[in-house]
Amino acid sequence: MQVDRSCVVSSAWCACLILLFSTLGTRVSEVGGTHQSIPPSVVKLWASAFGGEIKSISAKYSGSQLLQKKYKEFERAVRVDEIDGLRLVKRLADDMEEMFHKKAEAMKRLVEAAEEAHLQHEEDPDLQYEYFNAVLINEVDEEGNSVELGGEFLLQPNDHFNNLSVNLSLSTVQVPTNMYNKDSAIVNGVFWSEALNKVFVDNFERDPSLIWQYFGSAKGFFRQYPGIKWKPDEHGVIAFDCRNRKWYIQAATSPKNVVILVDVSGSMKGLRLTIARQTVSSILDTLGDDDFFNIIAYNEELHYVESCLNGTLVQADVPNKDHFRKHLQKLFAKGIGMLDIALTEAFNLLGDFNETGRGSECSQAIMLVTDGAVDTYDAIFAKYNWPDRKVRIFPYLIGRESAFADNLKWMACANKGYFTQISTLADVQENVMEYLHVLSRPKVIDREHDTVWTEAYIDNNMDDGKGPVLMTTVAMPVFSTKNETRNRGILLGVVGTDVPVSELLKTVPKYKLGIHGYAFAITNNGYILTHPDLRPLYGDGKKRKRKPNYSSVDLFEVEWEDKEDTLRNAMVNRKTGTFSMEVKKSVDKGKRVLVLHNDYYYTDIKGTPFSLGVALSRGHGKFFFRGNVTVEEGLHDLEHPDVALADEWTYCNTDEHPEHRHLSQIEAIKLYLSGHEPHLRCDKELIQEVLFDAVVTAPLEAYWTSLVLNKSENSDKGVEIAYLGSRTGLSRINLFVVPDELTNQDFLTAEDKEGVFNADHFPLWYKRAAEQVPGTFVYSLPFNSGSENKSVVLASTAIQLLDERKSPIAAGKWGLKWLFLSHTHFYIDRRCDISPYSAV
């Protein structure tokens, strides 16, 4: 027997026990005014008797010996295969590529429909059109009449959209609060984009796994399907502007290198400097992870906003942008503005950075935030930018005065840029956006309908019952195809759809990755798309909040043992290969550590910026066994009331077609095996193995029932529950007490996250048992038990299928109360004749 508070894990079959007992120790008793200690030989007798009793009870109630015997009968009929990790990761990448391709094809259909609808539309400045405004639908005035742009809009809860009330026939339109929702440009755009409703519905019918589909217009409105009502914040404001979202910016423009010049001369004091700071901050909002930037303030001298980053550009990820924003607050205005030295520095900076081979030489820009320019500085442009004009100039004139506007306009026109004037804080966001239209022109003219994918982010609207859902978005730009605008390159907007990261995990056969194995994916920047150690939220339940910079967690932050970034760099460079290293993995919420040797297999997911990796632990993690039983006997034992399947594992894809969404996994398996539902896609191999496990473990039901019936009133009163789980996610559970008497009500529920089978990990008790010698029980106490007398002790044991080859099969679990252990202590006392002493 082993008693330990550390994390121990192995491979094989497992059985686990939960005990409630008081902390055991020795103490000094006062007898006749003297102090006496317990002799070591007596303590040794106690330990031996106590250990033997606990092991006997563990073996009895777990049924591990019966299960071992049952599996022994099947050894000759079972085949054990070694997992080919490279072949596995390539197959998974192909499956994910197919899934991503379906989403991209849906977007292509939206692009084609949008461009055709705009081609057929004639702009009408006097157009009057009533559309369903997402904020105003189902709103009435004081007389009970529908408000303008409102109207009755049918909304019904839909489980596919987490029971949000939606309309599957129509979309709704959201317009930012700072824009007039009946502006002519918006009304015309809303009118022609109504043609997308039919395509939205058709896409959803073709691929029922789709969730939100949308069109973000360059004019600022946002058409979303299915239609849903939007609610303003407590101030009556909806600040959402689709043009600020990463999916829009990435699709609308190419990766770019940007230098932002900020005038901090004396004339910029007061409100002008405040507007300038906000303008720079809004420009930063439009930059993404594929962009590089720096900010230089100037008067008579140059002042890099971050002095540690002189002479280079930095990646525009969230941490860097937030860091620069903080430094913007330190700017103050004084002196005279020397724009010539600022422009010279900016051109040199861009040129030097291009020579490093990083960033994008094709798309470069200088953003000039100033209240005026006394010259056109054509000599500088002639030296550094003409005739190729590779660097575009975007002047932002701050303030109401226009004395120097002509010089700034000339700079913009002479360098393929755009001039805009910002008079108030309210003007900032809309005016900053204008440069995106200019940078998108090359893509429009060349008809580059690039498909872009974002890094992972959290969608607060989609809650799976465990908190907000992690998403990635696929997006494509929409261009004007009218002859009169083709050469000007007019961007109409961007279409997109969200893809929950959990959709990726559904393609991963967890049963083939072993107990400690897992799949993970990263972006072309090395940021994690999915990884079991990515924890974007903190807190409990519905109160969980986003962690800062959760969307830019790099692979080296979780696979930190790779000191040379060998794995990360290979995946970022989209290579296919293998890598091995010893790792330390934390479990039990970081309280226990496992030392494992992992083999990593990786390849790229074609058609996306993502790379996929699979980690397999050496030993049992590299083997998989296959059993075989008839469908009839497998289904018979699978339908027993004590059998359950892992909630987050995909035995059958019940999300693909609406008629299957009400099915449980067991019901779906039955339907699939009946052969009457050709559209139901299932994992045939996994189903065969789960049927095998159901048959082999079936005798445990009768065994546990006999223990309940033959259990005397006073014997083994602490035993609460016996539980078994298999490598296929199958579990059996038996209560020896009524549910209300369970000491730990969260045990084996969704609240017990580390104690149940999840999409990305096996239960903790399964992992611990799997690493022990078969037949040996491992006991562990909760770390928060303290000196309480109601602590649940978990004991687990492994059952090996074949002695010479490790291959984990199943696990079980049961509980004992303190009352039982207290009774055992008195029993030991009597046997050892040590009545003068007491133990706690």
N, C-alpha and C positions, 0 to 999 in steps of 0.2 A: 504494500500500500504506500502511496505517496501523498503527503499533504503539503501544499505549497501555495504561495501567493503570487508566484511568478507565472508568466505565460509559457506553457509547454504545448507543443503541437507536433503531430506525426501523421501517418497515413493508416488507413485501415478502417474497420467498422467501429462505431462508437456507441457507448451507453453512458448517460449522465445522471447524476443524483443531485438533489438539492436538499440540504439539511439546515435546520434552524437550531442553533445551540449557543450556549454561553461560552465566553472565552475560558479556555482551560489553562490552569496553571497551578503553582504550588504556593502555599502561604504558611506563615508561622501561626500555630495555635497556642494559646496560653493555657497550660494545664498545671494546676497547683502552684501558680505564680512563677513557673519556669517556662522558657521558650524551647520548643522542640521542632526540629526540621524533619521533613520526610526523607527517609533513606533513599538513595538513588536506585537501589534494587527494587524497592516498592514501586517507585515511579515507573521503572522498566516493566514490572508486572502489569501495572495499570495500562500502560501503553500497548503492551502485547495483547491483553484481553480486550481492550477497547478497539484496537485495530482489527482483531479477528472478528469481533461482533459486527463492526461497521462493514467490513468486507463481505461477511456472510449475508447481511441484509441487502447490500448493494447488488450482489449476484442474484439473490432471490427475486427482488422486485424489478430489476432491469430486464430479466429474461435473457441475458446475454449468452448464457450457456446453451439455451434452447436455440437461439438464433445462430450461434456458431455451428451447432450440430446440423441445423437445416441447410446452411450454406455449404457445409462439407458435402452434403448429398449432391450438390449441383456442380462441384468443382470440375468434374470431367466434361460437363456440358458447356462450360464457360471458356471463352477465348479472351486472352489478355493481349492488347495491342499497345505498342509504343506510339505516342502521339508525335507526328511530324509537324513541328511548330511552324516551319517556314511554309509548308503547304497549307496549314490551317490559317495563318494570317493572310495569305494570298486569297484564299477562298472567302474569308470574312470581308476583305477589301473589295472583292468582286460583288459581294452581296450589298455592301454599303454603296458602292458605285451605282448599282442598279436602283437602289432606293433614292439616292440623290438625283439620278438621271430622270426619274419620274417627276420629281418636284421641278426640275429645270424645264422639262418638256411642258409642264403646266404653265410655267411663266412665259415660254415662247408663244404659246397660244394666246396669252393675254397681250403680249407685245404686238402680235400680228393684228389682233382685233382692235387694239387701241390706235395703232397707226392707220389702219383702214378707216376707222370711224372719224379720225381727225382729218384725213384726206378728203372725205366726203362732206365735211362740215364747212359751211361758209360763215365766217365770223360776223356776228350781228351785234353792234354796240347797243341796240335797243331791245335785245332779247329779254323777254320776261318768262321765267320758268320756275315753277314750284317743285322743289326737290325735297327729299327727306333729309333734313338736317339732324345729325346724330344727337345734338343737344336738345332740339326743340320737338322731336317726335313725341306724340302722346301728351303734349302739354296743352292746357286750355287756359283761356283768359277768365276774367271774373264772371263773364256771362256763360261760361261753359262751352265756348266755341274753340275750335282748334286754332292755335296761334299760327301766324304766317311762317311758312317753311316747316311746319310741324305736321299735323294731320295724324290720323289713326294709323298706327303701324303695328302689325301683329307680331308679338314676341312670345316665344315659348321656351321654357327651360330645355336644354339639350345636354345629355350626359357626355357626349363627345367633346363638348366645350365646357366641361366641368360644371354642368348644370347652370351655366349662364343663360339668360333669356335672349334668344337670338331669332332671326328670321332667315330661314334657309333659301328663300326665294329671291330676296332683294338685298342690296347693300345700302349703307347709309353714308353720309358725307359729313366730315368734321372740318370746320374752318377755325383757324386760330382766333382767339378772342381779339387780338389786335388788328384783325382784318375785317373788312366789311363783307358780310356774307352774301350781299346782292351786287357786289362789284361786277361790272360787265365781263371782265376777263374770267372771273370765277364762274359766273353763270354759264358762259359759253363752254368752259371746260367741263363743268358738271353735266351739261346737256349732251355733248358728244360722248362723254365717258359712260353714259348710261348703257351703251352697247356692251360694256364689260359684264353686266349682270348675267347675261346668258352664258358667257364663258366661265364666270365664277361657278355657276351651278353645274355646268358640264364638267369642269375640272373635278369638282367634288364628287360627282357621280362616277367618274373614271377612277378616281383615287380617294376613297372615303377616309384614308388616313390623313388627308390634308386638314389643316386647321385654318388659321386666318390667311386670307388672300387680300391683297390691297394694291391700290394705285396711288402713289404720292405725286401730286402735280407740281410742276415747277412754279405754278401760280400760288401754291400754298395749301390747297385743299387736299383732303385725304379721304379716298373712297375705300371703305372696308366691307369685306364679306366674310361671314354672314353679317347682316345688319344687326347693330346693337346700339343701345342708348348710352350716350356719354353723359357723365355728371361733372359739373364744374367743381372746383375746390371750394373751401369755405369762404373765399373771397369772390366767388362767382367767375373765376378765371379758368380757362383751359389753355395752358401754356404750350401744349404739344404742337410742334411744327415738324412735319415729316421731313422737311429739307435739312433739319439738324441731325437726323438720325444717321448712324453709321452706314446702314444698308443703302440709304439714298446717296450719300456722299461717295461711297466706294463705287457704286454703279455709275454715277454721273461723271466722275472724273477718273483720271489715271493717277498713279502714285506721283507725288510731287515733292520738290525741294523748295522751301519757302524761307525767305529772310524778311522779318518784320522790322521796319524802321519806325521808331516813335520819336516824334519831336518833343523835347522837354525844354525848349527855350522859354524865356520869361513870358512871352505872349500866350503860353499854354496854361497859365495859372487858372485855378478855380474850376469852373464847370467844364471847360475845354479838356483839362487833363482827366477829369472824371469820365467824360465821354470817350476820350482816347483809350483809357484803361478798358472800358467796356467793349470798345471796338476790337481791341487786341484779343480780349477774352473770347469774343464771339468768333473771331478768326480761328482761334485755337479749337473751338467747338467743331469747326468744319474739317479739322485734320484728323486722320486716322492712323492706324498702326503701320501702314505702308508709306507714310509721309515722314519727311525730316524737316526740322525747322530750327531757327534761333531768333532771338529778339535783341535788337540793339537800340538803345536810347541815344540821342545825340543832341548836343548844343554846340559849344566850341570844341568839345571833345566827344569821343565815343565812349559809351558805357554799356558793356554787355550786361544784360539784366541778370544773368548768372555768370559772375566773373570767373568761375572755375571752368567754364565751357567756351572760353575765347577761341575763335578761329576754327570752329567746327559746327556741324549740325547734329542734332539729336533726334532720336526716333520720337514721333508724336504719340507715344502711348499715354495712358491715363496718368501714371505717376509723374512723368516728365511734365505734362501739361499743367497738372496741379501745382507742381513745384514752381514753375515759371509764373503762374498766376499769383502765388504768394509774394514773389519778388516784385510784381507790378505795383503792389501797394507801397513800395519803398521809393517809387519815382517821385521826384519833385521838380518843379519848373524854375529855371533861372538861366540867365545868359542869353547868348545869341545862337540861333540855329545855323549850323554849317552843313547844309545838305550835301555839298559836293564830297566832303570826306566820308559821309555816311554811305552815299551811293558807291563810291569807290571801294569801301570796305565790303559792302554787300556783294558786288560783282566778284571781287577777289575771293570771298568766302565761298560763293557758289562754285567758282572755277576750281579752287583747291579741293573742295569736297567731291567734285565729279571725278577727280583723278584717283580717289580712293576706291572707285568702283562700287560705292554704296549709293543708295538712293536712286533717283530717276533723273537722268540727263535730259530726257525728252520733255519733261514738264517742270519748268522752273519759274519762280515768281518772286518779285519784290513788292511787299505790301508797304505803302508809305502812308503813315498816319500823321497828319500835320495840319496846321491852320494856314499854311500858305507856302509858296516858293517864289523867290525874287528873280529866278532865272529858269531857263529851260534845260540847262546843263547838257546841251547837245554834244559838246566835246567829249563828255564822259561816256555818253551812249555810243558815240562814234568809235571810241576806243575799245569799249568792252562788249557792245551788243550788236552793232551793225556790221555787216548787212543781214546777218542770219536772224537776228532778233529772237534768240533762243530763250531769253529771259523776258517774261511779260511784266509790265509795271502796272500796279493797281493803286492809284492815289485815293486816299480818303480825306476829303477836306472837312475839318472839324470847325463847326461854328456857322453862323448865319452870313457872315461877310463873304463876298465873292471877289474881292479885289485881286487875289492871286489865282483865281479859278482857271483862267485861260492858260497859264503856264502848266498847271497840273493836268488839264485836259490834253494839252499838246503832248506831254510826256506819255500819257496813256495811249493816245492814238499812234504816236511814233514808235511805240514798243508793244503793239498788239495786246494792250490791256483794256482797262475800263475805269472811268472816272465816276466817283459818286460823292455827294455832299451829305454830311450827317450833322444836323442842326441840334437835335435833342436826343436824349437817351432812348426815347421811343422809336427813333429812326434807325437805331443801330442794327438790329437783327435783320430787318428786311434789306437794308442796303449792303450789308456784308455778303449776303447770299448772291449778289449779282455776279461776283467773280466766278462762281461755280459754273454759270452758264457759259462764260467765255472759255474756261478751261475744258468744258465738255465739247466745244466745237470740233476739234480734230476727230473725236470719236464719232460725232454725228456725221461729219462729212465723209469719213471713211466707212460709215455704217458698221461700226464695231459693237455688235450686241454681245458684249462680254457678260458671262455669267459670273457673279461675285457671291462669295460666302463670307459671312461675318464670323468673328470669334463668338464664344458663348456669352450670353447675357441673360438676365433674369426678366421674365415677363410676369408682372404682378397680377395681370388679369387672368392668367391661367394658374389655378391652384389645384394640385392633385390630391389635396387632403393632407399633405405633409409639408405644405408651404409653396411659395412661388416656384414656377418651373423654369429650368435652364433651357435656353433656346439657341438656335443659330438661324440665320435668315439667308435665303437665296434670293437674289435680286437681279433685274436686268433693266437697262435704260430703254426709254421709248423716245423716238425721234420723229420730227416732222418730215414727211416724205413729199410735201408739196413742192413743185418745181420752183416756185418763186422764193422758197426759203431754203432749198437744199444747199446752196453754196454758203449761206450764212450759218448753217449748223444750229438749228433750233431744237433744244431739248424740251420735250413735252413733260417728262417726269420719269418715274421709276416704278416698276411693278415688283412685288415681292410676296413671299410666303414664309411663315415661320415653321421651323422643324424642331420639335422637342428633342433634346439630346437623348432622352429615354428611348426614342425611336431607334437610335443607333444600337443601344444596348440590347434591343429585342432581336437583333440579328446575331448576337453573340451567344453561342451555346455554352453557358456557364458550366454545364456538366462535363465538358471536354477540357476545361481549363484547370481542373483540379481544385483542391481545397484553397490553396493560396494563390492560384493563378488569377489573372485579370487581363482585360483588354483596355487600351487607352488610345486616345487620339490627340494630336496637336495640330496647330495651324502652321503656316509657312514662316511665322515669326517665333515659333517655339512655344506659344501659349497653349495651355491645356484646353482642349474642347471637352474631353471627358476623361476622368481618372478617379479611381476609388478614393484617393487622398485629396481630391479637390472638394473643399467644403466652403461653398460661397456664402453660407448663412451662419449666423451665430444666434444664440438664444434658444428658447424652447417653443415648440408648437407654433401657433399662429403669430406669436410675438417675435419670431425670428426676423432678423434684419440682415441686409447685405453687408458683407465685409468690404472695407475699402479696397479698391483695385482688384476685386474678385475676378474680373474678366481678363486680367493680364498676369495670371500666375504662370510662371515659366516652368517647363518640365524639370529643369535642374533643381527647382525648389522642393520637389517631391521625390525625385530620384536622385537625391543629393549625394549618394555614394559614388556616383559617376563623376569623379573630380575633374576629369579632362573633358567633360561634355561630349564624349564619344558618341553615346546613344542619341543625345539631342541633336548634335550637328548632322549626323547621318540622316535622321528623320527630317530635319529642316531642309536638307538638300535632296529630299525625296528619293533616297536610295533604298534598296532592298538588301537585307542582310541579317546577321545575328550578332549578339553581344551577350556576355556573361559577367556577372559580378555577385559578390556576397552583399546582402542587404540586411538592414534591420527594419522590421515592420512593426509599427505600434498597433495594438488592438485594445479592446476594452476601454475605448475613449482615451487612449494614450497612456493607460496605467500599466500595460504589459508590453513587452518587446519580444519579438521573435527574430532569431537569426536564421536566415535562409540563403540558399544559393540559387539565384534566378537565372534562367536563360531567356533572353529577349529576342523576339523575332519581329521584324518591321518591314513595311512597304508603303508605297503611296496609294491614295485613293484617287484614281484617275478622274479627271473632270472637276476636281475640287482642289483647294489649296491645303487639304488635310493629309496627314500621314497617320497610319494605324500601326499600333504595336500590341504585341501579346507577350505577357510574362508567364513562364511556367517554372514552378519550383522543381528542383531536381529531386529524384526519388519518386514518391507516389504521384507527384504532379505530372510526370511524363508518361504515365500508363493509364489505360482505360480498358475496362473489361466489358464484354458483351455476353449477355445471357439470352436465353430463348425459351419462351413458353407459348402456348397457343393463345390466340386472341380471346377465346371463350373463357378459359380459366383466369386469364389476366383481368378481363373486365369484371368477372364475378368477384374477385378479391379487391379490385379497385373501388368498387361501389360500397364497400363497408362504411358504416357511419363514422368510424374512428380514423378514416383515411382523409388526408388533405394534401394538396399540392402547393408548391411555392407560389405565392401570389404574383410575384414579379417575374417569374420565368414564363417563357412563351413556348408552350407545348403546341398550341394551335393559335394562329393569328385571327383573333376574334374582332380586331379593330378594322380589318380590311373591308368588310361588308356590313352595312347597318343591320341586316337580319341576324348577324351572329353576335352582336355586341351584348345581348342579354345572356349569353351562354356562359356558364362556368367552364373552367378548363376541363374538368372531368366530363361534363356534358358535351363539350366540343370534341373530345377524344372519342366518345361513343358515336357521335354523329359521323366523324371522319372514318372510323373503322367500319361503319355500316355501309360505306360506299355510296350513300344517297346524296352526298353534298360535294360535287366536284369542285366548287369554288372555294371550299374551306382548305386553306393551306396549313399543313402541320409538319412538325419535325418527326418524320417517320422513325428515325433512329432513336430519338429520345423517348418516344411513345413505347417502342418495343422494350426499352430498358426499364421504364417505369412500370410496365406490366410485369416484367420479371421480378422487380423488387416487391410489387404488391403480392405476388404469389408466395415468394420466399418468406416474407414477414407476416403473412396472414395468421400463422399459428399463435402469434403473440396475443392476438385479441382474446382467444379462448384461454390462454395461459393467465393473462392479467385478470380476466373475469373470474377465474377459479380462485385467484388470490383474494379478490374482493369478497367472494362468497364464503371463503373459509377463514377469513380474518377474524380473530377473536376480538372482543371488546377492548382488551388492554394490551394486546401484542402489537408491536410496531406502530404505535399510535402516531409517530411523527411522519410516517410515510404519506405524502400528499399526491404525488403525480409521477407517472412513468411516461417517458417520451422517447420516441425513436425517429430519426431522420435518415434518409438515404442519399447517395450521391446524385440521384435524379430529382431531388427536391421533394420526394414523397415523405410524409410524416405520419406517425400514429401516436395517439395520445390516450392515456388512461388516467382517470382521476380516482384516487382512493378516499377522497373526501368530497363533500358537496362543494360546488364552485364558490359559494360565499365564505367557506372556511379556508380557502387558499391564502397562504401568508402573503404571497406576492401576486397581486391581482393583474399586474402588467406582464407577467411572464408569458412568453410566446404570443404576445399581441403586437400590434404595429408600434406601440410605444416602446417595446423592448427591441430596439433597432438592431443590436448586435446579437440578439438571441434567436433571430428568425432568418430564413433564407431570403436574401435580397438579390436584386439584379446583378450586383457586382461583388457579393461575397457570401460565403457560407457562414452559418452561425458560429459564434465564438466557442461555444461548448463543443461543437463538431471539430473545429480546428484543434482545440487542446487535446481532445481524445485521440485524434488521428495521428498525433506524433508520439504516442506512448506504445509500449510493448503490448500487443493484443492480450486481453484478459486482465491487464493492470488498470486499476481505477485511479484517476487523478482527482483530488479534492481541492476545491478552491473556495475561498471566503470572499465576499464582496469587500472592496477596499473601504467602504463607508460603514462597515459593521460596528466599529468601535467596541464599546463594552455592552452593547445591547444584547438582550437574551433572545432576540427574534431575528437572528441572521440566517439567511438562506445559504446553505453550503451546496455547491455544485460539484457532483462527482461524475466523471465520465470514463468510459472504457471503450476500447476499439476492438472490432471483430475483423480478423484477417480472412480473406477468401483463400489466398494461396500463400503458403509460407515463404516460398522462394521469390515471389514477386509482389511488391506492395501495390495494392489497389484499394482505395477506401470505398466502403460500401454504405454503412448506415450508422446511426447513433441513437441512443435513448437517454432518458432523463427522468429522475424522480426526486421527491423531497421528503425530509424528515423534520419534525418539529423539536423544539427544545425539550418538551415533555418526554419524548422518547429517549433523548440522550441523557437527560437527568436520571431516568429510570435505569439506563445502562450503567451510569456511574455508580449508583447504589449497588447494582449487581456485582460490579467489579470490587467494590469495597468489601462485600460479604465474602467473596471468593478469596481475597487476599488477607482477610482478618486484620484490617487496619482501622478499626472503628475509632481509635483515639484521634485520628487525623481527618481533616476535611479538605475537599478540593473544589475549586471554583473554575 
